[in-house]
Structure formats: structure tokens, C-alpha cells
């Protein structure tokens, strides 16, 4: 067997043996069915240890290049991995274009994709959906993942509960009891791939085509486009500095209402306690469910956090949470907390949607929460984002005077009403981008306004979590030059 070994290379001898024999097989010098020398004779021929040859043979057998016949010998496989794992050469393939006269109907789904992906590499970018990658607890996460892998057992090779890992559901139940006064059993917690899937799950369980749906105006595109795709009768209700204008709910017939009480997106308002009570009263009287999206309530800066709707009306609210803002959107982990009487229906719907979440991330997050590491992380990140919010507010006031801001009490972004002489907002966005500053209108920042263009023309959205204080000051200074 013509295999050349070079002991001066950093590549191990067994690796060189594997590559050399594999190459002879692929080149056809070793034909299918041909016998290969015994490990002992090849080791003597090449003047290497028998272990090196044995290891190379074992790998070739494991990957399908060689086969063994007990008491006979080792042979080149008749069907090589490259042949078994690829399409036959010359096989007819499907043309990418749709042929003329094709009678098949187009996609039944009708919907729009919302603005969530931003690949821009603008030096100073106030993108609303981005957190600070430097705040991710990378060292701790590496330790948590390695520990999870070391104790994985069968969890990486078998399906788990579609509703999520029990330890993570328990950890979340304990966490929301301490932080949001929401007291539920772990079975009421369902793990999902972020708040958007949680909202899809809630819609699957609660509404049918043609049902009425109350939605904040403006609201997030993800919610607006989902409701639109489901064919619901939408009742947009305006928001102001106190959140959803609950007086406008009188007489509204709806199966559910979707609200963001802690930090409304896109405007950032916090629903006042009086309006929370009014909203609950309306839901009780009309028989509607409330869907409470609490996507970033971990970051609250001014005064005590108001009680969650779920804490005030446990059986009438589906509560949505996510780790996208607190840890990172790339983990794709969120949760829904459902009323006791909906657990069975939600569990069945969840199983039909996706068979469950990735086990590894669930296991790591569960340990992070149980150990207290998550709360310590939140404290550190909250201080960082508070400092950046303060820097942004100070920079805006320093450059533009008495600015009209909303959403400053929490979260990772705020909204700014432009003075009439500085607008419209889309012009400012375009001019700022030419100066390598990313600022966003309501639609480009991920919001949707029903009817009119009051917010679309007059407001900018500014995210601050991913920028340090120096970048924020420099960005607003350059923005002032653009608008000067």
C-alpha cells in the first residue's frame, strides 16, 4: 500500500494514514472489495506503531470506507460515503423557476415579514432591537454549557417535553414570583423560541379567523403583521403617555387584547395603574383574554415597577416573556405563562408547532437562573443601560433643548418627537445615515401605525443598549449637525 508519511509535519501519523488510505480509495487505486493489509503488516511496512494503524483503520471503518469480515479480513467498502450521501451524477433535478401553465395554487399564507433583522454596520447605530454583545456573560455561559454537556445523558438524542425542560420551567416560575408577583405552577410555563412564537401560540389557542382583536396603536410590526395574517377584526386603540387609552374600549367586542404594559413598543410608554385596572375591568366584562407582552421589564429605572396584569388577573391573562433583551436574542428562548385552565390546550398546540426547544440552551439557562447568576447579571446590565439612557437624554437635551421624549423610564430604547421644523422623521433618518448615524422612524424601527402618519412622520426611535456613553454623545452631536 503506497502511503507516504512525513514525520516532520505537525499532523499526527494516524491522521496521515487515514488521509492517505482514504485518498487511494477515492482515486480508485484501492477498488471496492479489495483487501487491505493487516494492521500488523502495514505497521511493519511503514515502520510505525501498530496502534497508529489500528486507529486509522477504526476511523476508516467508522466513516464507511472500510468494512470488516470476521475471521477473514478488512476490505474496501462497496458503497463509499461520498456515493451514499450525495445525489447520483446526472440525476434529474427540479428547476428553480415555476413552469408556465403550472396549475398549482400559490402559497395559502398571506402575510408580511416584520423588521427584526439589521445587518447594518454603521459605526454609531441607534437600532432599537440590539443589546450590548459585550454584556453577554460569556465566561459563565461557557461554564454552564460545558456542565450541561457533561451531564447530558440521553437529552441530546431524544425528544423532550414540547412545553420545555422542567428545571427551566420551575426556574422561571420562581423568578417571576419574586420579580413580578406572578405565582404559577411550573406546568403553566411553556418554553418557546422568543416572544414572537409565544404570541403565535397564544393566537393559535385563543382566536379564530374573524374574531375581534384589540391592539395598541402604534404597535410592534411582529404583532400587527401576525394579526393581519390571521384575518382578525382589528380594533386599534391609541396609546399616549399613560399607555393604552382604555376609555376607547367602551363597546368594543373582542376575543383578546394584546398589550405591552411595562414598556410599550414602539413608543415606550408605561401603562398607568389606573388604566391597568380599567383594562382588567373591560376584559372581565367582555370576556376577553389579555395577552401581556413583558419583553423588557427587567430594565426599569424610575420608581417601583407597576404590578403585572398577570399578577392582578391570573386566570384572564397570558403572560409573555423572553431572554432576548436580558441575555441575547441569538439564544431564541422565551416563555408563555398561561392560565391553569388553558394548560392542556396550549401543551397540545405547542407540540404540534415544534416538538420542543433546543435542550442545551434550556439546561444552561435553567442553571443560570437557579444559581442566582441571572439576577446578578441583570443588576450589572441594568446599571450599564441606565447610564446609557442618562447619557442619551442628556445629549438630546444638551443639543436640542427641551425635547419631548417618551419611554425613558425603562427598556433599551426611547422615542423622540421631532420639532416640526426638524422633520419629517424619514428625511432625518436618510440624512443621518449619510453621516454614518443610524436613527429610525416608527416603521423602520419595527413599529406599525394604523391609519394616518402621526407617529411615522413626527417621531424617531433611538435604541441605546449597544452604544457606550462616548458613542451616544458623538452620535447625537453629529445628528445635531445633520439637522442644524
ChimeraX attribute file (.defattr): number of C-alpha atoms within 10 A of each C-alpha:
attribute: neighborCount
match mode: 1-to-1
recipient: residues
	/A:1	13
	/A:2	9
	/A:3	14
	/A:4	11
	/A:5	18
	/A:6	10
	/A:7	10
	/A:8	7
	/A:9	9
	/A:10	7
	/A:11	11
	/A:12	14
	/A:13	19
	/A:14	20
	/A:15	15
	/A:16	19
	/A:17	22
	/A:18	20
	/A:19	15
	/A:20	17
	/A:21	23
	/A:22	18
	/A:23	14
	/A:24	15
	/A:25	19
	/A:26	14
	/A:27	10
	/A:28	10
	/A:29	13
	/A:30	18
	/A:31	15
	/A:32	17
	/A:33	14
	/A:34	15
	/A:35	17
	/A:36	16
	/A:37	14
	/A:38	14
	/A:39	19
	/A:40	14
	/A:41	12
	/A:42	18
	/A:43	17
	/A:44	11
	/A:45	11
	/A:46	16
	/A:47	10
	/A:48	15
	/A:49	15
	/A:50	17
	/A:51	13
	/A:52	18
	/A:53	23
	/A:54	18
	/A:55	17
	/A:56	23
	/A:57	23
	/A:58	15
	/A:59	16
	/A:60	20
	/A:61	17
	/A:62	11
	/A:63	12
	/A:64	17
	/A:65	23
	/A:66	26
	/A:67	20
	/A:68	13
	/A:69	8
	/A:70	7
	/A:71	6
	/A:72	8
	/A:73	12
	/A:74	20
	/A:75	20
	/A:76	22
	/A:77	20
	/A:78	14
	/A:79	13
	/A:80	16
	/A:81	12
	/A:82	11
	/A:83	10
	/A:84	10
	/A:85	8
	/A:86	8
	/A:87	11
	/A:88	9
	/A:89	7
	/A:90	6
	/A:91	7
	/A:92	8
	/A:93	7
	/A:94	7
	/A:95	7
	/A:96	6
	/A:97	6
	/A:98	9
	/A:99	8
	/A:100	6
	/A:101	6
	/A:102	8
	/A:103	7
	/A:104	7
	/A:105	6
	/A:106	8
	/A:107	6
	/A:108	6
	/A:109	8
	/A:110	12
	/A:111	13
	/A:112	13
	/A:113	9
	/A:114	19
	/A:115	15
	/A:116	14
	/A:117	9
	/A:118	11
	/A:119	6
	/A:120	9
	/A:121	9
	/A:122	14
	/A:123	13
	/A:124	21
	/A:125	23
	/A:126	24
	/A:127	25
	/A:128	25
	/A:129	21
	/A:130	22
	/A:131	22
	/A:132	18
	/A:133	12
	/A:134	8
	/A:135	18
	/A:136	15
	/A:137	14
	/A:138	11
	/A:139	8
	/A:140	13
	/A:141	15
	/A:142	12
	/A:143	12
	/A:144	20
	/A:145	18
	/A:146	14
	/A:147	14
	/A:148	19
	/A:149	15
	/A:150	9
	/A:151	10
	/A:152	14
	/A:153	10
	/A:154	9
	/A:155	15
	/A:156	12
	/A:157	9
	/A:158	8
	/A:159	13
	/A:160	17
	/A:161	16
	/A:162	20
	/A:163	26
	/A:164	25
	/A:165	21
	/A:166	19
	/A:167	17
	/A:168	24
	/A:169	23
	/A:170	19
	/A:171	20
	/A:172	25
	/A:173	20
	/A:174	19
	/A:175	19
	/A:176	17
	/A:177	14
	/A:178	11
	/A:179	14
	/A:180	17
	/A:181	15
	/A:182	22
	/A:183	16
	/A:184	21
	/A:185	16
	/A:186	19
	/A:187	18
	/A:188	24
	/A:189	27
	/A:190	28
	/A:191	30
	/A:192	27
	/A:193	21
	/A:194	22
	/A:195	25
	/A:196	20
	/A:197	20
	/A:198	26
	/A:199	25
	/A:200	17
	/A:201	19
	/A:202	22
	/A:203	16
	/A:204	16
	/A:205	16
	/A:206	17
	/A:207	17
	/A:208	13
	/A:209	11
	/A:210	12
	/A:211	16
	/A:212	20
	/A:213	21
	/A:214	23
	/A:215	24
	/A:216	26
	/A:217	25
	/A:218	25
	/A:219	27
	/A:220	24
	/A:221	24
	/A:222	20
	/A:223	20
	/A:224	23
	/A:225	16
	/A:226	20
	/A:227	21
	/A:228	14
	/A:229	14
	/A:230	19
	/A:231	15
	/A:232	19
	/A:233	17
	/A:234	18
	/A:235	19
	/A:236	21
	/A:237	18
	/A:238	17
	/A:239	21
	/A:240	14
	/A:241	15
	/A:242	16
	/A:243	24
	/A:244	27
	/A:245	18
	/A:246	20
	/A:247	12
	/A:248	12
	/A:249	18
	/A:250	9
	/A:251	9
	/A:252	13
	/A:253	17
	/A:254	21
	/A:255	21
	/A:256	24
	/A:257	21
	/A:258	20
	/A:259	24
	/A:260	27
	/A:261	27
	/A:262	30
	/A:263	29
	/A:264	27
	/A:265	30
	/A:266	30
	/A:267	29
	/A:268	27
	/A:269	26
	/A:270	25
	/A:271	24
	/A:272	16
	/A:273	15
	/A:274	10
	/A:275	17
	/A:276	21
	/A:277	15
	/A:278	16
	/A:279	22
	/A:280	21
	/A:281	13
	/A:282	18
	/A:283	22
	/A:284	14
	/A:285	9
	/A:286	16
	/A:287	14
	/A:288	21
	/A:289	21
	/A:290	24
	/A:291	24
	/A:292	23
	/A:293	27
	/A:294	20
	/A:295	25
	/A:296	20
	/A:297	24
	/A:298	21
	/A:299	23
	/A:300	20
	/A:301	17
	/A:302	10
	/A:303	7
	/A:304	7
	/A:305	17
	/A:306	16
	/A:307	16
	/A:308	24
	/A:309	28
	/A:310	25
	/A:311	17
	/A:312	15
	/A:313	18
	/A:314	18
	/A:315	15
	/A:316	21
	/A:317	25
	/A:318	25
	/A:319	27
	/A:320	27
	/A:321	25
	/A:322	27
	/A:323	21
	/A:324	21
	/A:325	20
	/A:326	21
	/A:327	22
	/A:328	18
	/A:329	17
	/A:330	10
	/A:331	16
	/A:332	19
	/A:333	24
	/A:334	23
	/A:335	25
	/A:336	27
	/A:337	30
	/A:338	25
	/A:339	20
	/A:340	15
	/A:341	10
	/A:342	15
	/A:343	17
	/A:344	12
	/A:345	12
	/A:346	22
	/A:347	21
	/A:348	14
	/A:349	18
	/A:350	26
	/A:351	13
	/A:352	11
	/A:353	14
	/A:354	12
	/A:355	16
	/A:356	20
	/A:357	21
	/A:358	20
	/A:359	19
	/A:360	18
	/A:361	17
	/A:362	23
	/A:363	22
	/A:364	21
	/A:365	24
	/A:366	21
	/A:367	19
	/A:368	20
	/A:369	20
	/A:370	17
	/A:371	12
	/A:372	11
	/A:373	14
	/A:374	18
	/A:375	16
	/A:376	13
	/A:377	17
	/A:378	16
	/A:379	12
	/A:380	11
	/A:381	20
	/A:382	21
	/A:383	13
	/A:384	16
	/A:385	27
	/A:386	22
	/A:387	15
	/A:388	24
	/A:389	26
	/A:390	14
	/A:391	19
	/A:392	27
	/A:393	18
	/A:394	16
	/A:395	19
	/A:396	22
	/A:397	14
	/A:398	14
	/A:399	16
	/A:400	16
	/A:401	10
	/A:402	9
	/A:403	15
	/A:404	13
	/A:405	20
	/A:406	21
	/A:407	22
	/A:408	24
	/A:409	21
	/A:410	25
	/A:411	27
	/A:412	29
	/A:413	27
	/A:414	26
	/A:415	25
	/A:416	22
	/A:417	18
	/A:418	19
	/A:419	14
	/A:420	10
	/A:421	7
	/A:422	14
	/A:423	17
	/A:424	17
	/A:425	24
	/A:426	20
	/A:427	14
	/A:428	20
	/A:429	20
	/A:430	15
	/A:431	16
	/A:432	21
	/A:433	18
	/A:434	12
	/A:435	16
	/A:436	17
	/A:437	22
	/A:438	24
	/A:439	27
	/A:440	28
	/A:441	25
	/A:442	27
	/A:443	22
	/A:444	20
	/A:445	25
	/A:446	22
	/A:447	25
	/A:448	24
	/A:449	21
	/A:450	18
	/A:451	9
	/A:452	8
	/A:453	11
	/A:454	11
	/A:455	23
	/A:456	20
	/A:457	19
	/A:458	19
	/A:459	24
	/A:460	28
	/A:461	30
	/A:462	22
	/A:463	26
	/A:464	30
	/A:465	28
	/A:466	23
	/A:467	22
	/A:468	18
	/A:469	20
	/A:470	11
	/A:471	19
	/A:472	25
	/A:473	21
	/A:474	14
	/A:475	25
	/A:476	23
	/A:477	16
	/A:478	18
	/A:479	23
	/A:480	14
	/A:481	12
	/A:482	17
	/A:483	14
	/A:484	8
